[in-house]
Amino acid sequence: MKTHDTGEFPELSLMEGGPGDALMKRLRLIRPEFGAASARTAIILAVITWFPLLVFSSIEGLALGGARIPFLYDLAAHARFLVAVPILVLAEIPIGRRLREVVKHFLNAGLVRESEQKRFASYVVDTVRFHDSHLAELTLLALAYISTYIALSKTSLQSGSTWFEPSLTTGLAPVGYYYAFVALPIFQFLMYRWGYRMVVWTRFLSQVSKLDLLLTPTHPDGAGGLGFLGKGAIPFGIILFALSSVVSAAIASRILFSGATLEQFELIYVTLILLALIIFAGPLLLFAPKLLSLKQAGLLRYGTLASRYTRLFDRKWLDDVNTSEEPLLGTADIQSLADLGNSYELVRKMRVVPIQLNDFIGIALPGVIPALPLAATVMPVGEILKGVLRLLG
């Protein structure tokens, strides 16, 4: 198959530009020469969100006491700003690299017809333009502050006295204002930015799924040649790990300070994993109609070919009409019959979605890891490891 040079095509990068990029560059959080976030960006954002909270809460006497949940005891806050924030930034590196490889593979594997390559390139340009929308940036910023307000209101009602609001009658403490207007909105904005990236990626895949792709029902990947899309979704498990870390820490805080039990939060965790799978793997369902049509057409075509071949095979070797005196031993006809059967079996087993169980596990498993310490409190570690190994097997 001819390999296409992708050098003439614009590169799709969902990690450079987009909501928040220009502001972070102005604040020197992103160096222009790097173009995208880096370890430096992750460290700076972690310091900006967490360290002032430590300083202010210490000055106000809320770091180790002064509230039902002091700052240093708030596991969710530490997980949010010291774990999730850096990961949400650093995840851009592996995920960005994988998505670029996925886009290039459409061309390198010859899946896009030459007559539609300009159209494919236009989709890339349009996606980059959509990704860099200023309206999206303002929308995400508004959502960050709205969800912050909702989160603070809900936390106050459920937890009572906390380091950012030690008294329900006096409102937020001074440290609480920094938490409400700077730290928590940054975390929320980073989350929503990933959500928007998934919208952009889904939109691009929707456009590509409408192309007349050169797919083959007998492709060894079992998905017509689109199996690479499922592998491309695996790095999104990093995002799930970050969110799961925050949820696990929040659950641990509720257990320690509110007398809750782990069983109360089982449904929350299952919902989190399922929602993540829908968000990260769901866009691949856009190719299901095309793959279903390919499989049905392949079964008909290979079924017709098999009928013709087996009929001729029977006439030649079973109906005593073989006049060529060709010896049966060593004939290529039997091998061809077996090869045809294998080809038909490949078509029959072809998946109509370009993702398999191992890909789902690859996405979900990072999200389970932060829950293991919690699960160990009610289940032996050995049983947990056996369950994980069974999934991997």
Buried (B, 14 or more C-beta within 10 A) or exposed (E): EEEBEBEEBBEBBBBBBBBBBBEBBEEEBBEEEEBBBBEBBBBBBBEBBBEBBBEBBBEBBBBEEBBBBBBBBBBBBBBBBBBBBBBBBBBBBEBBEBBBEBBBBBBBBBBBEEEBBEBBBEBBEEBBEBBBBEEBBEBBBEBBBEBBEEBBEEBBEEBBBBBBBBEEEEEBBEBBEBBBEEBBBBBBBBBBBBEBBBBBBBBBBEBBBEBEBBBBBBBEBBBBBBBBBBBBBBBBBBBBBBBBBBBBBBBBBBBEBEEBEBEEBEEEBEEBBEEBBEBBBBBBBBBBEBBBEBBEEBBEEBEEEBEEBEEEBEEBBEEEEEEEEEEEEEBEBEEEBEEBBEBBEBBEEBBBBBBBEEBBBBBBBBBBBBBBEBBEEEEEEEEBEEEBEEBEE
